[in-house]
Amino acid sequence: MAADAKAPRRLDLRNDIADLDRLSTFVQAIAEEEKLNSDQLFAVGLCLEEAVTNVIRHGGIEDESGRPISVTVLSGAPDLAFCLEDVGRPFDPTTAVPPPVATSLEDAPVGGLGIPLMRKMTCDMSYERRDGRNRLILRFGPVGS
């Protein structure tokens, strides 16, 4: 390993919305270590929170006592990458169809915009199902990329 390479940093979360506070603290610590600016911090925080929230709300995870969701930093800035793994039902957000554009505010559904936001705020999203786990990689490049 190169002298300036960092060891992987990982956070294990429960299938519980209350654990989003721990995720926020983790993201803030990574932002400080990586010297992210406010735009980068916002993008990383929003995308990770959205991905984890989707797993908790829609993943169908039965076991709430364990730590079925992990967030691992794969690489540091400027090309920051995170891997989210969970034991929920298979779901590939990279192939999810965006919701139709509403013609008025009254017609706009609540929710459904998280994945399109993640696509817009990341440089790349990739997904695979491996060993009974969903594996989503989110890559964030320098601001403006």
Secondary structure as UniProt FT lines:
FT   TURN            3..4
FT   STRAND          9..13
FT   HELIX           17..19
FT   HELIX           20..34
FT   HELIX           38..58
FT   STRAND          69..75
FT   TURN            77..78
FT   STRAND          80..86
FT   HELIX           93..95
FT   TURN            105..107
FT   HELIX           114..121
FT   STRAND          124..130
FT   TURN            131..132
FT   STRAND          133..140
FT   TURN            143..144
//
